[in-house]
Amino acid sequence: MTLITNNFESHADKLLSEMPLAKKQQLVTEIRDSIEIVHTSEYGNFLRHLFPSFHKLLSEGQPQFSEGPEQKIRNLLLEVLNRLPNNDTLRPHVQRMLSLCMKLLETDNEENAVICLRIIFDLHKNFRPTLESEVQPFLDFVQRIY
């Protein structure tokens, strides 16, 4: 199965459907392996259809503290988010992505939290003026853990 541009909506629906975890993991792996699509004019469609599904799965799913398909799916979704180009196409999704990563940073396992940190750093670096009000909550988190 390949990630074909006119299938973004279908893939997003499948991600949220009740399907065996192995099949969901396979679908997320396929999305990750087709990440080069975000370097084309289809990036906006990719985000419009898939980011809401990613957000829902990560925010409503339970953090996993042992290896298994659920953990692999969460990790793959974060890998995809980490590989997204930080450009104007991403701008409408930046606030939600940052909020999601800040939440996961506090609740998810260490492996996923490290990816969240990378995403947070990249978002702050590339969208500094937009995210100025979000710096203090991040610094407060850092102070809490140290």
C-alpha positions as CSV (number, residue, x, y, z in Angstrom):
1,M,0.0,0.0,0.0
2,T,1.5,3.4,-1.0
3,L,0.6,6.8,0.4
4,I,-1.0,8.2,-2.7
5,T,-1.9,11.9,-2.5
6,N,-5.6,11.4,-3.1
7,N,-5.7,8.9,-0.2
8,F,-4.8,11.3,2.6
9,E,-8.4,11.5,3.8
10,S,-8.9,7.7,3.5
11,H,-5.7,7.1,5.5
12,A,-6.8,9.6,8.2
13,D,-10.1,7.8,8.5
14,K,-8.4,4.4,8.7
15,L,-6.1,5.6,11.4
16,L,-9.1,6.5,13.6
17,S,-11.1,3.4,12.8
18,E,-11.2,0.2,14.8
19,M,-8.6,-2.0,13.1
20,P,-6.1,-4.5,14.5
21,L,-3.1,-2.8,16.0
22,A,-0.8,-4.6,13.6
23,K,-2.6,-3.1,10.6
24,K,-2.6,0.4,12.2
25,Q,1.1,0.1,12.8
26,Q,1.6,-0.9,9.2
27,L,-0.4,2.1,8.0
28,V,1.6,4.5,10.2
29,T,4.8,2.9,9.1
30,E,3.7,3.5,5.5
31,I,3.0,7.1,6.2
32,R,6.4,7.5,7.8
33,D,8.1,5.8,4.9
34,S,6.4,8.1,2.5
35,I,7.3,11.2,4.3
36,E,9.0,12.8,1.2
37,I,5.4,13.7,0.2
38,V,5.7,16.7,2.6
39,H,8.3,18.2,0.4
40,T,5.8,18.6,-2.4
41,S,2.8,20.8,-3.1
42,E,0.7,18.1,-1.3
43,Y,2.1,19.1,2.1
44,G,-1.0,21.2,2.9
45,N,-3.4,18.3,2.1
46,F,-1.2,15.9,4.1
47,L,-1.5,18.2,7.1
48,R,-5.2,19.0,6.6
49,H,-6.2,15.4,6.6
50,L,-3.6,13.5,8.7
51,F,-2.6,16.0,11.4
52,P,-6.0,15.9,13.1
53,S,-5.8,12.1,13.2
54,F,-2.3,12.1,14.5
55,H,-3.4,14.7,17.2
56,K,-6.4,12.6,18.2
57,L,-4.4,9.3,18.5
58,L,-1.6,10.9,20.5
59,S,-3.8,13.1,22.8
60,E,-6.5,10.5,23.5
61,G,-4.4,7.4,23.4
62,Q,-2.7,6.1,26.6
63,P,1.0,6.6,27.0
64,Q,2.8,3.2,26.8
65,F,5.6,2.3,29.1
66,S,6.5,-1.1,27.6
67,E,7.3,-2.2,24.0
68,G,4.3,-3.2,22.0
69,P,2.3,-2.1,19.0
70,E,0.6,0.9,20.8
71,Q,4.0,2.3,21.7
72,K,5.4,1.7,18.2
73,I,2.4,3.6,16.7
74,R,2.8,6.5,19.1
75,N,6.5,6.6,18.4
76,L,6.0,6.5,14.6
77,L,3.4,9.3,14.7
78,L,5.9,11.5,16.7
79,E,8.6,10.6,14.2
80,V,6.4,11.8,11.4
81,L,5.6,15.1,13.2
82,N,9.3,15.6,13.9
83,R,10.2,15.2,10.2
84,L,7.6,17.8,9.0
85,P,9.2,20.8,7.3
86,N,8.8,23.9,9.6
87,N,7.5,26.3,6.9
88,D,4.4,28.5,6.3
89,T,2.4,25.4,5.4
90,L,2.8,24.1,8.9
91,R,2.1,27.5,10.6
92,P,-1.7,26.9,11.1
93,H,-0.9,23.7,13.0
94,V,2.0,24.9,15.1
95,Q,0.0,25.9,18.2
96,R,-1.8,22.6,18.4
97,M,1.4,20.6,17.7
98,L,3.2,22.5,20.5
99,S,0.4,22.0,23.0
100,L,0.3,18.3,22.2
101,C,4.1,17.9,22.6
102,M,4.1,19.8,25.8
103,K,1.3,17.5,27.2
104,L,3.2,14.4,26.0
105,L,6.4,15.6,27.4
106,E,4.9,15.4,30.9
107,T,2.9,12.2,30.4
108,D,4.5,9.9,27.9
109,N,7.5,7.6,28.1
110,E,11.1,8.9,27.8
111,E,11.6,7.7,24.2
112,N,8.6,9.7,23.0
113,A,9.4,12.6,25.3
114,V,12.8,13.0,23.6
115,I,11.1,13.3,20.2
116,C,8.6,15.8,21.7
117,L,11.6,17.9,22.9
118,R,13.0,17.9,19.4
119,I,9.7,19.0,18.0
120,I,9.3,21.7,20.6
121,F,12.8,23.1,20.0
122,D,12.3,23.1,16.2
123,L,8.9,24.9,16.6
124,H,10.3,27.5,18.9
125,K,13.3,28.0,16.7
126,N,11.3,28.4,13.5
127,F,8.1,30.1,14.8
128,R,9.6,32.3,17.5
129,P,7.4,35.4,17.3
130,T,4.2,33.3,17.1
131,L,5.2,31.1,20.1
132,E,6.6,33.8,22.4
133,S,3.9,33.3,25.0
134,E,4.7,29.5,25.1
135,V,8.3,29.9,26.2
136,Q,7.5,30.4,29.9
137,P,5.4,27.2,30.2
138,F,8.3,25.3,28.7
139,L,10.9,26.9,31.0
140,D,8.6,26.1,33.9
141,F,8.5,22.5,32.9
142,V,12.3,22.3,32.7
143,Q,12.6,23.9,36.1
144,R,10.2,21.4,37.6
145,I,12.1,18.4,36.3
146,Y,15.4,19.8,37.6
